[in-house]
Amino acid sequence: MDSQAKIRRAIWEQLQCATIDRHHAWRLPVLANVDEHGLPQARTVVLRDAQETYQRLMIYTDHRSPKALALAANPSSVLVFWSKALSWQLRVSLSTRIETRGERVEQAWETVVKTAAAADYLAPQTPGSPMPVHAGEPAESPAFAIIIANVLSIDWLELAAEGHRRALLTPDEFQWLVP
Ligand SMILES: Cc1cc2nc3c(=O)[nH]c(=O)nc-3n(C[C@H](O)[C@H](O)[C@H](O)COP(=O)(O)O)c2cc1C
């Protein structure tokens, strides 16, 4: 395997690791997008799945949240990862799709429903709305959704004392860049 293929493989291995290892720095990337006013938005999310074969990442969210509504209108987004242990930053350009039903959503909900996080998706109020004086009844059905993020390109940056390295990876190409 040449060095470019090794870097590509290592990136996806680390992304997959992050979906399993709670202590992996890449488990908590920042998801950035542009909202309906054209303004930048960014927030921490949990990386739930990473599949190199399909060039796809997955995040869970509340489909009532501002980010879900904004991504439905404009699917372009970026996930930013930094790992001190690896000295690697990833800026992953994505095209997203929000799924609220279907087998994948049901399977994911099966795992979430067993955890305390399930309550978040059953909250009566929309995330980001002003806190009401009186708590309402839990939502009848969970507002659970999956963000399917198709990877368009990965900007990989390695910081190293002997010289930084940077590359742009698309599914078919690998281009070294000036760091
Ligand atoms: C450590 C951490 C992990 C989080 N994980 C998620 C997540 O996986 N999905 C999610 O929708 N929000 C997650 N959040 C909350 C978001 O950062 C954000 O506050 C919330 O989703 C509202 O974002 P929005 O107003 O842009 O929709 C997480 C926050 C923190 C601090």
The ligand as a Gaussian input file, in Angstrom:
#p B3LYP/6-31G(d) Opt

LIG

0 1
 C      -20.602000      16.803000      23.897000
 C      -21.815000      17.183000      23.118000
 C      -22.368000      16.277000      22.229000
 C      -23.506000      16.600000      21.493000
 N      -24.016000      15.723000      20.598000
 C      -25.083000      16.058000      19.833000
 C      -25.563000      15.172000      18.815000
 O      -25.043000      14.087000      18.582000
 N      -26.639000      15.575000      18.096000
 C      -27.249000      16.785000      18.307000
 O      -28.220000      17.080000      17.598000
 N      -26.811000      17.639000      19.239000
 C      -25.741000      17.314000      20.009000
 N      -25.266000      18.169000      20.961000
 C      -25.962000      19.453000      21.155000
 C      -25.548000      20.418000      20.048000
 O      -24.209000      20.838000      20.242000
 C      -26.474000      21.639000      19.992000
 O      -26.403000      22.344000      21.202000
 C      -27.916000      21.249000      19.744000
 O      -28.013000      20.127000      18.874000
 C      -28.692000      22.426000      19.119000
 O      -28.069000      22.768000      17.911000
 P      -28.838000      23.640000      16.788000
 O      -29.547000      24.737000      17.547000
 O      -27.768000      24.132000      15.885000
 O      -29.806000      22.715000      16.096000
 C      -24.120000      17.867000      21.682000
 C      -23.534000      18.787000      22.556000
 C      -22.414000      18.436000      23.256000
 C      -21.815000      19.451000      24.203000

